[in-house]
Amino acid sequence: MDDLKKRALDYHEFPKPGKLSVESSKPCATQDDLSLAYTPGVAVPVREINRDPSLAYKYTNKGNLVAVITDGTAVLGLGNMGPLASKPVMEGKAVLFKHFAGIDVFDIEVNAPTIEAFIETVVNIAPTFGGINLEDIAAPHCFRIENELRARLDIPVFHDDQHGTAVIVAAALSNALELQGKTLATAKIVFLGAGAAGCSCARLLKLMGATNITMVDKSGVLDTSRVDLHDNNRHLAVAPSAAKTLADVMPNADVFIGVSAANALSPELLKLMAPKPVVFALANPDPEILPSLAHAVRDDILMATGRSDFPNQVNNALCFPYLFRGALDAKAKQITDEMQIAAARALAALAREPVPEDVLAAYNLTSLSFGKDYIIPKPFDKRLLSRVSGAVADAARLQQSK
């Protein structure tokens, strides 16, 4: 761990601090270049955009520029670290946008005294961007922020901690259930964790056909008798029953999805699950149960985590670059449920295809094929850009045509 700490700090400090820089996309080597880049030439596109605001997509970088914005209230699994401490994560997000989808990013860390102030800040700077990626914002105020921004802006607004996670989980789960001989429509699914990620995952799975989902949080099962429900989890609550705890709902569960905390799933509860269970232990950096312990208890399990050192990493990098690429290419005004479902289905389908040699080389593997240890594509699969962003753009254009 000490070695990791030093390497991480050195990576962020050298050869110059941070992970981002701004590069000019136009020449500026002569007097003529200068006259076009700035005054007097720059006045020409200014007048054109004033005449027709849509021309900003033609004459500026708006159409390929995304804002990654946070208030720092839910940074990774570290909690409320504040806006400034969140900056390395936002810069990292920008690197992934650029590397995987060629999208430029400005990372913006907002020190807002209220939710209203944060919303107004984003609204006021939105003309600069083609899309808004909300990041590391705590529940429940992340729900209100996203909903209000979606209503007030005419560019895509996406909270990756919610919807990016949901897309990857949906893709991975559809493949996992097939491998275990089960279906989304009939599987008994238990969630541990009912924050932003858990609620969004459950909602998307319901849209895709899940019918039996029980949510559990630190206060127990989400049922309609609870007085602490809010608009973003009330529709996920089940009817009141004798089942009040995780232990009460785990017997015969087909699927466990953890978006909670380290070691939150005991081996004893894992033993209660139905034959051929699916376990997604997604707490980071330490999952709800370690794969080694889970496999020691059940030899019929199919498992995923959020970590790259175990098989089946549920990684948001498989979603957000391509979802935004497709949305930007289609000039979508929102990222819709249909676009998210299209992304999930494209990801699931890609995992069933033969794995290219360059992907095997990137992971130092000699072979890899669809199965219990490979249910979602690897992040360095170059086919993701065309397959996922293409599916998203097609879904957006289909909705636009209606």
Secondary structure, 3 states (H helix, E strand, C coil): CHHHHHHHHHHHHCCCCCCCCCCCCCCCCCHHHHHHHCCCCCHHHHHHHHHCHHHHHHHCCHHHEEEEEECCCCECCCECCCCHHHHHHHHHHHHHHHHHHCCEEEEEECCCCCHHHHHHHHHHHHHHCCEEEECCCCCCHHHHHHHHHHHHCCCCEEEHHHHHHHHHHHHHHHHHHHHCCCCCCCCCEEEECCCHHHHHHHHHHHHCCCCCEEEEECCEECECCCCCCCCCCHHHCECCCCCCCHHHHCCCCCEEEECCCCCCCCHHHHHCCCCCCEEEECCCCCCCCCHHHHHHHCCCCEEEECCCCCCCECCHHHCHHHHHHHHHHCCCCCCCHHHHHHHHHHHHHHHCCCCCHHHHHHCCCCCCCCECCECCCCCCCCHHHHHHHHHHHHHHHHHHHC
